[in-house]
Amino acid sequence: MILALLGIITAYLIGSIPTSYLIGKIKGVDVRKHGSGNVGATNVLRVMGKLPALITLIIDIGKGAVAVTLIAVLFYQKNATISFSVLRALLGLAVIIGHNWTVFLNFKGGKGVATSIGVFMVIFPVGLLIGLVVWVVTVWFTKYVSLGSILLAISIPITAAFSGARLEIVLLAVTSCVIICYKHKGNINRLLLGTENRIGQKTGDVRISIEKS
């Protein structure tokens, strides 16, 4: 159990690595002071451009994948009281929490979408695939990235529940969905009010169009 706890702490710290903030610092930009102020790939895209955003996205997805693969293997004990699947679910939750409430930025962070993608890419790829289709269709027709992300998060636990996935995967999917929706509460409010910005809508920021997300 002690080894599992160390793994959870490690996963949290990996999730806490503030990718977008560090990339912004290399560019001389504090992403928290521009655009939406969110330390995520979407805001990096709007503030610094495609390449920094792509790097941010890949690393943030990678954080989730590493937590439920490498960290899971390193910190699993065969005679432990929890199974490997349960350990991976706990590590997945820890890395998502780390990304959203990073110790390195006074417990403020991103919204957890990319890191959740990395987690479910490994432990529930079918559910993630369906979620990504939902995201693409939603964003294609509405131009709302935030709405696509929210519906992606909602679709994964639904798919998990109806596909007969392990209980720990269902619980992780539900928890991550709640976290993502909570982190998007401002977007949800703007969507209801009809004031949420769409892709490409100009609001005048550092270098490219900015939308609140």
NORFENZI-V853629 format. One record per residue. SS is DSSP state (hx for helix, st for strand, lp for the rest). PSI is psi in radians with two decimals (999 if undefined). Layout:
SS_PSI ; SS_PSI
This chain:
lp_-0.66 ; hx_-0.70 ; hx_-0.68 ; hx_-0.72 ; hx_-0.70 ; hx_-0.65 ; hx_-0.73 ; hx_-0.75 ; hx_-0.73 ; hx_-0.76 ; hx_-0.71 ; hx_-0.77 ; hx_-0.64 ; hx_-0.77 ; hx_-0.52 ; hx_-0.23 ; lp_1.98 ; lp_1.36 ; hx_-0.95 ; hx_-0.64 ; hx_-0.77 ; hx_-0.73 ; hx_-0.68 ; hx_-0.70 ; hx_-0.64 ; hx_-0.62 ; lp_-0.07 ; lp_0.43 ; lp_2.35 ; lp_1.83 ; hx_-0.33 ; hx_-0.28 ; hx_0.12 ; lp_2.75 ; lp_-2.24 ; lp_-0.27 ; lp_-0.02 ; lp_2.45 ; lp_1.19 ; lp_3.00 ; hx_-0.62 ; hx_-0.76 ; hx_-0.60 ; hx_-0.70 ; hx_-0.79 ; hx_-0.55 ; hx_-0.72 ; hx_-0.25 ; lp_-3.11 ; hx_-0.81 ; hx_-0.87 ; hx_-0.65 ; hx_-0.71 ; hx_-0.74 ; hx_-0.77 ; hx_-0.82 ; hx_-0.81 ; hx_-0.77 ; hx_-0.74 ; hx_-0.67 ; hx_-0.73 ; hx_-0.63 ; hx_-0.77 ; hx_-0.75 ; hx_-0.73 ; hx_-0.69 ; hx_-0.68 ; hx_0.08 ; lp_-1.38 ; hx_-0.87 ; hx_-0.67 ; hx_-0.75 ; hx_-0.74 ; hx_-0.57 ; lp_0.27 ; lp_2.39 ; lp_2.27 ; lp_-0.56 ; lp_0.31 ; lp_2.85 ; lp_-0.25 ; lp_2.58 ; lp_2.92 ; hx_-0.68 ; hx_-0.74 ; hx_-0.71 ; hx_-0.77 ; hx_-0.67 ; hx_-0.73 ; hx_-0.71 ; hx_-0.66 ; hx_-0.76 ; hx_-0.72 ; hx_-0.75 ; hx_-0.60 ; hx_-0.78 ; hx_-0.72 ; hx_-0.72 ; hx_-0.70 ; hx_-0.55 ; lp_1.30 ; lp_2.35 ; hx_-0.38 ; hx_-0.20 ; hx_0.76 ; lp_0.67 ; lp_0.54 ; lp_2.48 ; lp_-2.63 ; lp_-2.74 ; lp_-0.05 ; lp_0.03 ; hx_-0.90 ; hx_-0.76 ; hx_-0.65 ; hx_-0.66 ; hx_-0.75 ; hx_-0.68 ; hx_-0.92 ; hx_-0.35 ; hx_-0.56 ; hx_-0.85 ; hx_-0.26 ; lp_1.13 ; hx_-0.59 ; hx_-0.80 ; hx_-0.69 ; hx_-0.74 ; hx_-0.79 ; hx_-0.73 ; hx_-0.69 ; hx_-0.62 ; hx_-0.76 ; hx_-0.75 ; hx_-0.85 ; hx_-0.82 ; hx_-0.76 ; hx_-0.86 ; hx_-0.63 ; hx_-0.76 ; hx_-0.52 ; hx_-0.38 ; lp_0.28 ; lp_1.87 ; hx_-0.70 ; hx_-0.75 ; hx_-0.71 ; hx_-0.73 ; hx_-0.71 ; hx_-0.79 ; hx_-0.57 ; hx_-0.83 ; hx_-0.67 ; hx_-0.64 ; hx_-0.53 ; hx_-0.87 ; hx_-0.57 ; hx_-0.81 ; hx_-0.73 ; hx_-0.76 ; hx_-0.73 ; hx_-0.19 ; lp_-0.01 ; lp_0.51 ; lp_2.80 ; lp_2.61 ; hx_-0.71 ; hx_-0.54 ; hx_-0.73 ; hx_-0.80 ; hx_-0.70 ; hx_-0.74 ; hx_-0.73 ; hx_-0.79 ; hx_-0.79 ; hx_-0.61 ; hx_-0.80 ; hx_-0.75 ; hx_-0.83 ; hx_-0.76 ; hx_-0.69 ; hx_-0.76 ; hx_-0.32 ; lp_0.30 ; hx_-0.65 ; hx_-0.71 ; hx_-0.71 ; hx_-0.74 ; hx_-0.74 ; hx_-0.59 ; hx_-0.73 ; hx_-0.59 ; hx_-0.19 ; lp_0.38 ; lp_0.06 ; lp_2.36 ; lp_2.57 ; lp_2.96 ; lp_2.26 ; lp_-0.10 ; lp_2.18 ; lp_2.28 ; lp_0.13 ; lp_1.42 ; lp_-2.69 ; lp_-0.93 ; lp_-0.44 ; lp_3.13 ; lp_2.49 ; lp_2.46 ; lp_2.64 ; lp_2.04 ; lp_999
